[in-house]
């Protein structure tokens, strides 16, 4: 995956950053090694990427890739050696869209623990309040964590009951 911000900072689109060489190295690592660039196009070995400049409502401008399908996007993906395209062209979705409801509850609880600086494991103690965080926000995150954890455990228990019923052939 490549972001338009990386190419902008590297100087391939718009004005380069003062440390442009770091951003060019990042682009090289994902396979972006342009032969020529300028006027909104970046010529690669097997493809030309097009970028457009859009005025931003707060002043200045933003840059976007113009995908072959006509969408303006900030990120392009090279899926299994294919040309750079947007995620819609390849039908790529987010991981949480493919997760079950039970897994989404677990992911939500883990993200709250991670936001508070704790480990992802649910068996560890709940992280203490980080310095600078308001107690009201910390209490809200604790409630959200507990609710997501309870839903996850209830769904796991329901799944275990369903499996045990199947194994016993519907008898109790």
Buried (B, 14 or more C-beta within 10 A) or exposed (E): EBBBBBBBBBBBBBEBEEEBEEBBEBBEEBEBEBEEBEEBBBEBEEEBBBBBBEEEEEEEEBBBBBBEEEBBBEBBBBBEEEBBBBBEBEEEEEEEEEEEEBBBBBBBBBBBBEEBEBEEEBEEEBBEBEEEEEEEEBEEBBEBBEEBBEBBBEBEEEEEEEEEEEEEEEEE
